[in-house]
Amino acid sequence: MPAPERIPTRRLTDAELITLLGKGQLTVLGQVRGASNAVLYCSVAHEGDQVHCVYKPVAGEQPLWDFPDGTLAQREVAAYEVSEATGWGLVPPTVLRDGPYGQGMCQLWIEAAGTDGDDPGLLALVEDEEPGEGWKPVVRAEVGEGRTALLVHADDPRLRRLAVLDAVINNGDRKGGHLLPAPDGRLYGIDHGVTFNADDKLRTLLWGWAGEALPAEAVEVLDRLAAELEPGAPLVTRLGELITAAEIEALRARVAGLRGTGLHREPSGEWPSIPWPPV
């Protein structure tokens, strides 16, 4: 799909973006190819403001045997709600709304910043046995003709926050293509349809900190998140409209587990730890 034409607009707050995404006139401009579910590229306009967005109608979702409860669209919105509760703002503004093809998820389009020759990016393959300074090892991978390379990710605090969020929401599909560095320096994670399962489903490329102590800011965020997940809290009320009671209880348990160990998650060994394809 060609790069989107830039829509001139004033700078909107997240609250204004949520209103725009939820109430605006949604116009389908094209389809994002290569996705396993329907992903439509749209514009949304309301009271003089307009932005690009992604619309994923529930009608375009492929059924998954291990996610029989609710819809993937609802889980995308739940991931946004939990991200907002952390204060890290790692998921673009996301709402559940009606659209041209029925109810679906509508999320602000993030135009990822390009990398130049001086910017190595967030992920890389290196032929060395150990990662260089500023990088964390993930796994050794076959690259063809009997050769292997070490997959590494940047030792970047933005990625580290995302690794914590993924452990909290039980993200079953954190691929490299789901990492969007924005021109303003923020990092966003997208595609959170396979999250919040009550069973351990964590699959990610961000294993570089596995078993290491959580940074102090993550501990503070988890403490605050535990309080916001108490029964009857506003966040729990919102999540109750999106995921099941069992999944909310499992969410509480994951937060409690991270707080109890004070460590980044490690692969369980009972479920593939790396998504495929990794990008």
Buried (B, 14 or more C-beta within 10 A) or exposed (E): EEEEEEEEEEEBEEEBBBBBBBEBEBBBBEEEEEBEBBBBBBBBBBEEBBBBBBBBBBBBBEEBEEBEEBBBBBBBBBBBBBBBBBEBBBBBBBBBBEBEBEBBBBBBBBEBBEEEEEEEEBBBEBEEEEBEEEBBBBBEEEEEEEEEBBBBBBBBEBBBBBBBBBBBBBBBBBBBBBBBBEEEEBBBBBBBBBBBBBEBBBBBBBBBBBEEEBBEBBBEBBEEBBEBBEEEEEBBEBBEEBBBEEBBEBBBEBBEBBBEEEBBBBBEEEEEBBBEEBE
